Amino acid sequence: MNDALPISVHAVGRPTVPVCRMPARFRTDVAYFGASPIAGEKRLPAGEYRIDPASIADWLAAGVLTLVSPLDATHVAEVEITEDQERFVHWLHSHTITHVRVE
């Protein structure tokens, strides 16, 4: 294991896709990339996230995440993605990934 990049991100159901190695802080960052659950959709296991394909294109084009306050949906902020986050988004895009597991 690479000590500098201890987090492994896997494409769920896609064993031939290489793992994306990320720094430890990505364990919390990944939540920013997760799609909102669809009504009636089964809850994902802990550590798994669905990714909206349209959002991937937006993140690549703009280089920012739009964050909505959990306390007030009218307050949003745009935050520039880091180099590691950008590498993750390119990994999603290049392998057409919409469901990930973080270990």
Secondary structure by P-SEA (a helix, b strand, c coil): ccccccbbbbccccccccbbbbcccccccccccccccccccccccccbbbbcaaaaaaaaaccbbbbbbcccccbbbbbbbcaaaaaaaaaaaaacccccccc
